[in-house]
Amino acid sequence: MKLEDFQLELTQLPGAMPVWHGRVDAQQWRTACQQVRDKGGRLVALWAADNSDRGEAFSVHAALTVQSGLLVITLPLHDTSFPDVSDIFPAANRMQRAVYDLFGVKAGNAADRRKWLRHTAWPADKFPLRKDFQPNHESRITNHASEASDDYPFVRVEGEGVHEIPVGPVHAGTIEPGHFRFSIVGEGILRLEERLGYKHKGIEKRFESMTLAEGARLAARVSGDSTVAYAWAYAMAVEGVTRVTPPPRALWLRALLLERERIGQHLWDLGFLGNDAGLAFGLAQFSRLREDWLRVSQTLFGHRYLMDTIVPGGVAGDIDAQGVGRMRGEISDLGKAVALLKNIYDEHAGLQDRFIACGRIKPDLADRMGLTGLAGRASGVAWDLRAQFPPVPYDNFDTRMATHRNGDVAARVTVRFEEIAESLRLIGLILSGLPAGDIVAPVPDAPENAFGIGWVEGWRGEVLIALETGAGNRIRRLHPHDPSWQNWPLLERAVLGDIVPDFPLINKSFNLSYSGHDL
């Protein structure tokens, strides 16, 4: 859908990505969403803001993909409700419920208005992202005996032979908390319902006490396995509101870091996917490769997971000719090793028996439900910001998007293998074309009440940062959005018809973030 098709007054935001912003009324809110969906567009994120510090009421925002880029619409509210759009974009369901838990602003006429993020961490009449909320001991549930029970209304499946298996939120492994309620007959899964929100780290509230410079470190820690993606998206938003263009060398180095992050995570996942299907050899080999990869990151960039390497205005460190040479040898060796392991995975009958047709999401369901990122590409959703809207330096590379249509564990494994190969190719191109020059530009103070967006294709999918500035170069509101928001509901669908022992394998094939969207 083209921007001129909207009957809206739109402003293009400055920055590296094509983003337009406009204010709408309640009718236009739904109309714009419906128009985007009818033309094949998607909901990227939905969030809210409390504007009482500006003498206004609440507002809700939605980021939508259109043919020209990203359309962000803002609906100022006159009360505490806004039109439901979960019938248009099913992914909006949990986002709208989270908006109520955090702001007390509800989606009117929504079919599902159960709480989402609030367990017993704060009283039902308190809303943590309102400006007047003060996080202190008085808001803790230990002082509210009446809230001692969570009483979440899971959907019950009844019938002869139906049993429930509750799993979590505390798990046997050292992982983040999440509750999974299985309804089964024998070992066959009839229904899975998730309950997340156990972490709630208070990150969005914490941003409101920070300057733009301080916020960079917190942004890099929103999700530890996607630190580069979040740091780049944050830097992009800051550079938009301050109208700063980083030096070319810095942008090329950012892409290098992003591809290193992508490869490291795919290596990790491929090892555990082999292990979950009974091939411990795969875990041993991919763990070894990943450890070598992380050690080179530590040596060249000062951190195994590349934290704090991206800063507003550019990057925090450079590589010299010796580092370039070391990385060339590294990508050559890794490419050969991964190709050999791919052949082993592809030809291992036991592994393929577990992978093929397991945890399938068909392309039509993936499109309707808004599946995104690598999981979406494995189900025929051809979407990758590096290819559709390539920022510098991806506009030089003609990124090859890995897509498949089977939508099962095997397809998600194949996408990971192909994305490692493509990332190694991109790193080689970056090293060959890396321009000389500075690695950081000075960032002036941002104007008050400026609005900026960062939008980056992380390894899991597209990461979005929405930034509003306040007085004194401070953050007034910041919303980080993880692609797991879109993909968790599809995991509930992927397991239907499979057996309970297949759940760990299916879950790992998506590898969604428990806490990266629980802020």
Helices and strands as residue ranges (DSSP letters): G 3-5, E 10-12, E 19-23, H 26-38, E 43-50, G 52-54, E 58-66, E 69-76, E 81-83, H 92-103, E 106-108, G 137-139, G 141-143, G 145-147, E 162-167, E 179-185, E 188-195, H 203-207, H 212-219, G 224-226, H 227-242, H 248-276, H 280-301, E 310-311, E 314-315, H 321-347, H 349-355, H 363-369, H 373-377, H 385-388, G 394-396, H 409-433, E 451-457, E 462-469, G 471-473, E 475-481, H 484-494, G 500-502, H 503-510
